[in-house]
């Protein structure tokens, strides 16, 4: 399995998995994709069904991920998956259990990991992969990441205490919940540096890309990525689409997934699973008031919002106007035309703030070819779905999951529908209490008193040179 940049039209052989694992973003600014997606058939899926039932999630992860990785010995890869998805790390030994609400909607529970968010599903694997490959090479790695709330804590929980990895995580000033801030900022580890940026998440994400574009700086400090620009993040997330489908579709029928989407990484993994042959009918993009992705799938126009136009919402992890994984989907939409992708994402978006594919035959056919539909929801609708789900089923859902549930119920997608649950409600207790009043929001014991712990952060301006200085001072 070889990987090429979305912006590459050279026809040259691609790179191996472990090389792009440590590299993150491609040198030309593009994102890595497999030269071709591996294909699975009905017999393979039935084999995976037995594997999940008899040996559990880690065994399924090994089998799926091995389709994408051929430069790690199979026994080593199995051990990596077993360590990443050890049941002791998760609140539920099933790792990704599913449940059905009284109206027939399914929930796939992805938030049983150490940071109580779906990002753990990828980060736990990424941490093990990084450590394995760095040990094999006798190398070190500097992780530079950006978070809108959940990526940061998931990455830091997965990477803390690893002597060959340093983490610098950028977060937007005042844009995360108190619980999310406490999860990250209370970590006391010399290898973890939390940097608070005077800006929004998109600014943090831009800083990561700008610093990665400085080839000399990137090489000097061995900078890699944990954001979903790193292909390994996506391949880990493909596994839970497979696991959810296996549990909800015993007869092999297609199902649809409704995914709360901001940065497009979560649903991009669903796109990969569908391209592999997993029987997925619709991939439903559920956005909040920051509806850049919904607007694209309705109109064909992708228009980046300014910081002033980016709404601060009650589902803050989706307060994003530049979906960094969107380039991967457009690369497939335009049949891997690297020159065109380089033009659209390297020129049109930076200079014009938009791309317009509304007249493209490929866009007009995309719902049929790729299964995407979309809708958005509001704060009032999130509160209503939290109330309804609790009243009807006694189930508490966080506001991001409520976005997915609201869209699922509004669109009436036929057949079995799975909404991806993305965080435990305790991370957004204020919104839960706004919806339900003085309800007790369950809190895993590991998080008791987390908001009262000392905080360790550094504040910087929205300037790549300022972030570089922090990295230099810490590592030199």
C-alpha positions as CSV (number, residue, x, y, z in Angstrom):
1,X,0.0,0.0,0.0
2,X,1.5,3.3,-1.1
3,X,0.3,6.8,-0.4
4,X,0.3,10.0,-2.5
5,X,-0.5,13.6,-1.9
6,X,-3.9,15.0,-3.0
7,X,-2.0,17.6,-4.9
8,X,0.4,15.2,-6.7
9,X,0.0,14.6,-10.4
10,X,3.6,13.3,-11.0
11,X,2.7,9.6,-11.4
12,X,5.7,8.7,-9.2
13,X,5.4,5.9,-6.7
14,X,3.9,6.8,-3.4
15,X,5.3,6.6,0.1
16,X,4.9,3.8,2.7
17,X,2.6,4.1,5.7
18,X,5.2,4.7,8.4
19,X,6.8,7.5,6.4
20,X,3.6,9.4,6.1
21,X,2.7,8.5,9.7
22,X,5.6,10.7,10.9
23,X,5.4,13.3,8.2
24,X,1.7,14.2,8.6
25,X,1.2,16.9,5.9
26,X,2.7,16.3,2.5
27,X,5.6,18.6,1.5
28,X,3.4,20.2,-1.3
29,X,0.8,21.1,1.3
30,X,-1.6,18.3,0.3
31,X,-3.0,15.5,2.3
32,X,-2.0,11.8,1.9
33,X,-4.4,9.3,0.4
34,X,-3.9,5.6,-0.6
35,X,-3.1,5.2,-4.3
36,X,-6.3,3.1,-4.3
37,X,-8.7,2.0,-1.6
38,X,-8.6,-1.7,-0.6
39,X,-11.8,-3.6,-1.4
40,X,-13.8,-5.9,0.9
41,X,-16.5,-8.3,-0.1
42,X,-19.4,-9.9,1.7
43,X,-17.4,-12.9,2.7
44,X,-14.8,-10.7,4.3
45,X,-17.4,-8.8,6.2
46,X,-18.9,-12.0,7.5
47,X,-15.5,-13.1,8.6
48,X,-15.1,-9.7,10.4
49,X,-18.5,-10.2,12.1
50,X,-17.3,-13.4,13.7
51,X,-14.0,-11.9,14.6
52,X,-15.7,-9.0,16.4
53,X,-18.1,-11.3,18.3
54,X,-15.4,-13.8,19.3
55,X,-12.2,-11.7,19.8
56,X,-13.4,-8.1,20.2
57,X,-12.7,-4.7,18.8
58,X,-8.8,-4.9,18.9
59,X,-8.9,-7.9,16.7
60,X,-11.2,-6.2,14.2
61,X,-9.0,-3.1,14.2
62,X,-6.0,-5.2,13.4
63,X,-7.7,-6.9,10.5
64,X,-9.0,-3.6,9.0
65,X,-5.9,-1.6,9.5
66,X,-3.6,-4.3,8.1
67,X,-5.3,-3.6,4.7
68,X,-3.6,-0.2,4.8
69,X,-0.3,-1.0,6.5
70,X,2.3,-3.3,4.9
71,X,5.5,-2.0,6.4
72,X,4.9,-3.1,10.0
73,X,5.2,-6.9,10.7
74,X,1.8,-8.4,11.3
75,X,2.5,-9.6,14.8
76,X,3.8,-6.1,15.8
77,X,0.7,-4.5,14.3
78,X,-1.5,-6.9,16.2
79,X,0.2,-5.9,19.4
80,X,-0.2,-2.2,18.6
81,X,-3.9,-2.7,18.2
82,X,-4.2,-4.7,21.3
83,X,-2.5,-2.0,23.4
84,X,-4.5,0.8,21.8
85,X,-7.8,-0.9,22.4
86,X,-7.2,-2.7,25.7
87,X,-10.6,-2.9,27.4
88,X,-9.1,-1.5,30.6
89,X,-8.7,1.8,28.9
90,X,-12.4,2.2,28.1
91,X,-15.5,2.6,30.1
92,X,-17.2,-0.2,28.1
93,X,-15.2,-3.4,27.2
94,X,-17.1,-3.5,23.9
95,X,-15.1,-0.3,23.0
96,X,-17.8,0.8,20.5
97,X,-21.2,-0.5,21.8
98,X,-24.4,0.5,20.0
99,X,-27.9,1.1,21.4
100,X,-31.3,1.9,19.8
101,X,-33.6,4.7,20.8
102,X,-37.4,4.2,21.0
103,X,-37.9,5.8,17.6
104,X,-35.6,3.3,15.9
105,X,-32.5,5.6,15.6
106,X,-29.3,3.9,16.6
107,X,-26.4,5.4,18.5
108,X,-22.8,4.2,18.1
109,X,-21.1,5.1,21.3
110,X,-17.6,6.4,20.6
111,X,-16.8,8.2,23.8
112,X,-15.8,5.5,26.2
113,X,-12.1,6.3,26.1
114,X,-9.7,8.1,28.4
115,X,-10.8,11.7,27.4
116,X,-14.5,10.9,27.0
117,X,-14.6,11.9,23.3
118,X,-14.6,10.0,20.0
119,X,-11.1,11.3,19.2
120,X,-9.7,8.7,21.6
121,X,-10.6,6.0,19.0
122,X,-7.9,7.3,16.7
123,X,-5.5,8.9,19.2
124,X,-5.0,5.7,21.2
125,X,-3.8,3.9,18.1
126,X,-1.8,6.9,16.9
127,X,0.1,7.0,20.2
128,X,1.1,3.4,19.9
129,X,2.0,3.7,16.2
130,X,4.2,6.8,17.0
131,X,6.0,5.1,19.8
132,X,6.6,1.9,17.8
133,X,8.0,3.6,14.8
134,X,10.1,6.1,16.7
135,X,11.7,3.3,18.7
136,X,12.3,1.4,15.5
137,X,14.1,4.4,14.0
138,X,15.8,5.6,17.2
139,X,14.1,9.0,16.6
140,X,12.1,11.7,18.3
141,X,9.0,13.5,17.2
142,X,7.5,16.9,17.9
143,X,3.8,17.0,17.7
144,X,2.2,20.3,16.7
145,X,-1.6,20.2,16.8
146,X,-4.7,22.4,16.9
147,X,-7.9,21.7,18.8
148,X,-11.4,23.0,19.0
149,X,-12.0,21.1,22.2
150,X,-11.6,17.3,22.0
151,X,-8.6,16.6,19.8
152,X,-6.2,18.2,22.3
153,X,-7.1,16.3,25.3
154,X,-7.4,13.0,23.4
155,X,-3.9,13.5,21.9
156,X,-2.3,14.6,25.2
157,X,-3.9,11.6,27.1
158,X,-2.5,9.3,24.4
159,X,1.0,10.8,24.2
160,X,1.8,11.9,27.7
161,X,4.7,10.1,29.3
162,X,6.2,8.9,26.0
163,X,9.9,10.0,26.2
164,X,10.4,10.3,22.5
165,X,7.5,12.6,21.8
166,X,7.0,16.3,22.7
167,X,3.5,17.8,22.2
168,X,2.6,21.5,21.5
169,X,-1.2,21.9,21.3
170,X,-2.8,25.1,20.1
171,X,-6.3,26.0,21.4
172,X,-8.5,29.1,20.8
173,X,-8.8,31.5,23.6
174,X,-12.1,31.2,25.4
175,X,-13.7,28.9,22.9
176,X,-13.8,25.6,24.8
177,X,-16.0,24.6,27.7
178,X,-14.5,24.7,31.3
179,X,-14.3,20.9,31.4
180,X,-12.5,20.7,28.0
181,X,-10.0,23.4,29.2
182,X,-9.5,21.6,32.5
183,X,-8.8,18.3,30.8
184,X,-5.9,19.8,28.8
185,X,-4.6,22.6,30.9
186,X,-4.4,20.5,34.1
187,X,-1.9,18.0,32.6
188,X,1.4,18.1,34.4
189,X,3.9,16.5,32.0
190,X,7.2,18.0,30.8
191,X,6.5,16.8,27.3
192,X,3.1,18.6,27.0
193,X,2.9,22.3,26.2
194,X,-0.6,23.9,25.9
195,X,-0.5,27.1,23.9
196,X,-3.6,29.4,24.0
197,X,-3.9,31.4,20.8
198,X,-5.6,34.8,20.5
199,X,-8.0,33.6,17.8
200,X,-10.5,30.9,16.8
201,X,-9.9,27.3,15.9
202,X,-9.3,28.0,12.2
203,X,-6.5,30.4,13.2
204,X,-4.9,27.6,15.3
205,X,-5.3,25.2,12.3
206,X,-3.8,27.7,10.0
207,X,-0.8,28.2,12.3
208,X,-0.1,24.4,12.2
209,X,-0.2,24.4,8.4
210,X,2.0,27.5,8.1
211,X,4.6,26.1,10.4
212,X,4.5,22.7,8.6
213,X,5.1,24.6,5.3
214,X,8.5,25.8,6.7
215,X,10.5,22.8,5.6
216,X,13.7,23.8,7.4
217,X,11.9,24.4,10.7
218,X,9.8,21.2,10.3
219,X,13.0,19.1,9.7
220,X,15.0,20.7,12.4
221,X,12.4,19.9,15.1
222,X,11.0,16.7,13.6
223,X,7.4,18.1,13.5
224,X,4.5,15.7,12.9
225,X,0.8,15.9,13.2
226,X,-2.0,14.4,15.2
227,X,-4.8,16.4,13.6
228,X,-6.9,14.5,11.1
229,X,-4.6,15.7,8.4
230,X,-2.6,12.7,9.5
231,X,-3.8,9.7,7.5
232,X,-3.4,7.3,10.5
233,X,-6.1,9.2,12.3
234,X,-8.6,8.4,9.5
235,X,-7.7,4.8,9.1
236,X,-8.3,4.2,12.8
237,X,-11.7,5.8,12.5
238,X,-12.7,3.5,9.6
239,X,-12.7,0.7,12.1
240,X,-15.6,2.0,14.1
241,X,-17.8,2.4,11.0
242,X,-17.2,-1.3,10.3
243,X,-17.9,-2.2,14.0
244,X,-21.1,-0.3,14.1
245,X,-22.3,-1.7,10.8
246,X,-21.6,-5.3,11.9
247,X,-23.7,-4.8,15.0
248,X,-26.7,-3.0,13.4
249,X,-26.9,-4.9,10.2
250,X,-27.0,-8.7,10.9
251,X,-28.3,-9.4,7.5
252,X,-25.7,-7.4,5.6
253,X,-28.1,-4.7,4.5
254,X,-26.8,-1.1,3.9
255,X,-27.2,1.4,6.8
256,X,-26.8,5.2,6.9
257,X,-24.6,7.2,9.2
258,X,-25.3,10.7,10.5
259,X,-22.1,12.4,11.6
260,X,-21.7,15.7,13.5
261,X,-19.1,17.4,11.3
262,X,-16.8,20.4,11.6
263,X,-13.4,19.4,10.3
264,X,-14.7,16.6,8.1
265,X,-12.3,14.0,9.5
266,X,-14.9,11.8,11.2
267,X,-17.2,11.6,8.2
268,X,-14.2,11.3,5.8
269,X,-13.5,8.0,7.5
270,X,-17.0,6.9,6.6
271,X,-16.3,8.0,3.0
272,X,-13.3,5.7,3.0
273,X,-15.3,2.8,4.5
274,X,-17.9,3.3,1.8
275,X,-15.3,3.4,-0.9
276,X,-13.9,0.1,0.4
277,X,-17.2,-1.6,0.0
278,X,-18.8,-1.3,3.4
279,X,-22.6,-1.3,2.7
280,X,-23.3,2.4,3.5
281,X,-26.4,4.0,1.9
282,X,-26.1,7.6,3.0
283,X,-23.4,9.6,4.8
284,X,-25.3,12.5,6.4
285,X,-23.2,15.6,7.3
286,X,-24.7,17.3,10.3
287,X,-23.4,20.8,11.0
288,X,-24.3,23.4,13.6
289,X,-24.7,27.1,12.8
290,X,-21.2,27.0,11.2
291,X,-22.6,25.4,8.1
292,X,-19.8,25.6,5.6
293,X,-20.0,21.9,4.8
294,X,-23.8,21.8,4.6
295,X,-23.7,24.8,2.2
296,X,-21.3,22.9,0.0
297,X,-23.3,19.7,-0.2
298,X,-26.4,21.7,-1.0
299,X,-25.0,24.2,-3.5
300,X,-21.5,23.0,-4.6
301,X,-19.9,26.2,-3.2
302,X,-17.4,25.9,-0.4
303,X,-17.0,29.3,1.2
304,X,-14.6,29.8,4.1
305,X,-16.0,32.1,6.8
306,X,-13.9,34.8,8.5
307,X,-13.3,34.7,12.2
308,X,-16.0,37.3,12.7
309,X,-18.4,35.1,10.8
310,X,-17.6,32.0,12.8
311,X,-20.3,31.5,15.4
312,X,-19.6,30.6,19.0
313,X,-22.1,27.8,19.6
314,X,-23.1,25.2,22.2
315,X,-21.4,22.5,20.1
316,X,-18.0,24.2,20.1
317,X,-15.9,21.4,18.7
318,X,-17.7,22.0,15.4
319,X,-17.1,25.8,15.3
320,X,-14.9,25.5,12.3
321,X,-15.0,27.2,8.9
322,X,-12.1,25.5,7.2
323,X,-12.6,21.8,7.1
324,X,-9.0,20.5,6.7
325,X,-10.1,17.0,5.6
326,X,-12.4,18.3,2.9
327,X,-9.5,18.3,0.4
328,X,-9.4,14.5,0.6
329,X,-13.0,14.2,-0.5
330,X,-12.7,16.7,-3.3
331,X,-9.6,14.8,-4.5
332,X,-11.8,11.7,-4.9
333,X,-14.7,13.8,-6.3
334,X,-12.4,15.2,-9.0
335,X,-10.8,11.7,-9.7
336,X,-7.4,12.5,-8.1
337,X,-6.6,15.5,-10.4
338,X,-3.6,16.7,-8.4
339,X,-3.0,19.8,-10.4
340,X,-6.6,20.9,-10.0
341,X,-6.6,20.2,-6.3
342,X,-3.4,22.2,-5.9
343,X,-5.1,25.1,-7.7
344,X,-8.3,24.9,-5.7
345,X,-6.8,24.5,-2.3
346,X,-3.4,26.2,-2.8
347,X,-4.7,29.2,-4.7
348,X,-8.5,29.6,-4.8
349,X,-9.1,29.2,-1.1
350,X,-6.2,31.3,0.2
351,X,-6.9,34.1,-2.4
352,X,-10.6,33.9,-3.0
353,X,-11.8,32.3,0.2
354,X,-14.0,29.9,-1.8
355,X,-14.2,27.2,-4.4
356,X,-17.2,26.7,-6.7
357,X,-17.9,23.2,-8.1
358,X,-21.6,23.8,-8.6
359,X,-21.3,23.4,-12.4
360,X,-19.2,20.3,-12.2
361,X,-20.9,17.1,-13.4
362,X,-19.0,15.3,-10.7
363,X,-20.6,17.5,-8.0
364,X,-24.1,17.0,-9.4
365,X,-23.6,13.2,-9.3
366,X,-21.9,13.1,-5.9
367,X,-24.9,12.2,-3.8
368,X,-25.3,9.0,-5.9
369,X,-21.6,8.2,-6.3
370,X,-20.6,9.0,-2.7
371,X,-23.8,9.0,-0.7
372,X,-23.5,12.5,0.9
373,X,-26.4,14.5,2.0
374,X,-26.4,17.3,4.7
375,X,-28.4,19.6,7.0
376,X,-27.7,21.9,9.9
377,X,-29.2,22.5,13.3
378,X,-29.5,25.3,15.8
379,X,-29.0,25.8,19.5
380,X,-32.7,25.5,20.1
381,X,-32.9,22.3,18.1
382,X,-30.0,20.8,20.1
383,X,-31.7,21.6,23.4
384,X,-34.9,20.1,22.1
385,X,-33.2,16.8,21.1
386,X,-31.4,16.6,24.4
387,X,-34.8,17.0,26.1
388,X,-36.6,14.6,23.8
389,X,-34.0,11.8,24.0
390,X,-33.9,12.1,27.8
391,X,-37.6,12.1,28.2
392,X,-38.3,9.3,25.7
393,X,-35.4,7.0,26.5
394,X,-33.6,8.2,29.7
395,X,-30.5,8.8,27.6
396,X,-28.3,11.9,27.9
397,X,-26.6,13.1,24.8
398,X,-24.1,15.8,24.4
399,X,-24.8,18.8,22.1
400,X,-22.7,17.5,19.2
401,X,-24.5,14.2,19.2
402,X,-27.7,16.3,19.5
403,X,-26.8,18.0,16.2
404,X,-26.6,14.5,14.6
405,X,-29.8,13.3,16.2
406,X,-31.6,16.5,15.1
407,X,-30.6,16.1,11.5
408,X,-31.3,12.4,11.5
409,X,-34.9,13.0,12.7
410,X,-35.4,16.0,10.4
411,X,-34.3,14.2,7.2
412,X,-36.1,10.9,7.7
413,X,-33.4,8.9,5.9
414,X,-35.0,5.5,5.2
415,X,-33.6,2.2,6.5
416,X,-31.4,1.7,9.5
417,X,-29.7,4.9,10.6
418,X,-26.8,5.3,13.0
419,X,-25.9,8.6,14.6
420,X,-22.4,8.8,15.9
421,X,-22.2,9.8,19.5
422,X,-19.1,11.9,19.9
423,X,-18.6,12.9,23.5
424,X,-19.9,12.2,27.0
425,X,-22.4,14.8,28.3
426,X,-20.2,15.8,31.2
427,X,-17.9,17.6,28.8
428,X,-20.8,20.0,28.1
429,X,-22.7,20.0,31.4
430,X,-23.8,23.6,31.1
431,X,-25.7,22.9,27.9
432,X,-27.2,19.8,29.4
433,X,-28.5,21.7,32.4
434,X,-29.8,24.5,30.1
435,X,-31.9,21.8,28.4
436,X,-33.0,19.8,31.4
437,X,-32.6,21.9,34.5
438,X,-31.0,20.5,37.6
439,X,-30.3,17.1,36.3
440,X,-27.2,15.2,37.5
441,X,-24.8,14.7,34.6
442,X,-22.8,11.5,35.1
443,X,-19.1,12.1,35.6
444,X,-16.5,9.3,35.4
445,X,-14.6,9.1,38.7
446,X,-11.3,9.8,36.9
447,X,-12.5,13.4,36.2
448,X,-13.6,14.3,39.8
449,X,-12.4,17.7,40.7
450,X,-10.6,18.3,37.4
451,X,-11.8,21.9,37.1
452,X,-10.1,22.7,40.4
453,X,-6.6,21.5,39.4
454,X,-3.8,24.0,38.6
455,X,-3.6,25.0,35.0
456,X,-0.5,25.2,32.9
457,X,-0.7,27.2,29.7
458,X,1.2,29.7,27.5
459,X,-0.5,32.5,25.6
460,X,0.6,33.7,22.2
461,X,-0.6,36.0,19.5
462,X,-2.0,34.6,16.3
463,X,1.4,34.6,14.6
464,X,3.4,31.5,13.4
465,X,6.7,33.1,14.5
466,X,5.4,33.4,18.1
467,X,4.5,29.7,18.1
468,X,7.9,28.9,16.6
469,X,9.6,30.8,19.4
470,X,7.8,28.7,22.0
471,X,8.9,25.5,20.3
472,X,12.5,26.7,20.1
473,X,12.7,27.8,23.7
474,X,11.3,24.5,24.9
475,X,13.4,22.2,22.7
476,X,16.7,23.9,22.2
